[in-house]
Amino acid sequence: MDLNRDNAIMIEPCAGLGNRLLAMTSAYELSKKLGKELMIVWKREVGCAIRSNELFEMSVPVIDISEMGWKNGIFENMNSNRMKKKYRGMADRFFECDEIADAKAEGGFEKVRLMVAQEPVSYIKSYTNLCEITADSFSFLKPAPEVLARGNRVFSRISDKTVGVHIRRTDHVDATKNSPLAIFIEKMRTEMEGRDTDFYVTTDDVTAIEELKQHFPAEKLIVYEDKVLDRDSKTGIQDALVDMLCLSKCRKILGSYQSTFSLIPSIMGQAELEYCVKTEK
């Protein structure tokens, strides 16, 4: 694949879907600001086991690689190692995840911009954003047809009276600790005061839905039924993107503590985001 060897950014987004969207969209934004070409190196791995074109149609070059483990495909992994070596070798500098995170901690986005600006070609591996992003930062990608087909079962149920509710549990220890369900219930009741409101609820804990049903009428809760929660399956990741798209269509989002899954839809849809966080007493 052709790439400008004198002026380009290659981004390898890491971790889960929310983190990858932060890295990709900010790399796109930064490439525009610096007048550089952008290429995405999309890695299929445990926790995000899906090819890029099964999630998105993108208007920038994309290289798909696989690191699903040697037992799951020895030749795919060998080819991926070769591709990474090739493209990292084309870069004047390779920025690891920790280097980007440390630069942000030391000098904010401006330090990251200066580091990338001074290198003709940068290869960046990141799970976080390289600069501020807006709704326009998502313009280079759109959901794949298969994702839209799955989402069409629920998109039409969301209206301008819908508030999104994202309750993060399972692997996110900080969200579980700092965003208890009682806070969501309190905030949801506040949203209903004096206004016709319903809620699009997404969570990785099915027991949370059952508890919400004890506090709110069933017709007030919109749920994407029969979605797959397994992030090591293609359908599970597609359904995660459907959830994000649904949240982005809501007038407001009640989110979980430090969750990119709450943050990304609020930026994508320019929706108000209120984190449901308990206060220390």
Order of alpha helices (4+ residues) and beta strands (2+ residues): beta-alpha-beta-beta-beta-alpha-beta-alpha-beta-beta-alpha-beta-alpha-alpha-beta-alpha-beta-alpha-beta-alpha-beta
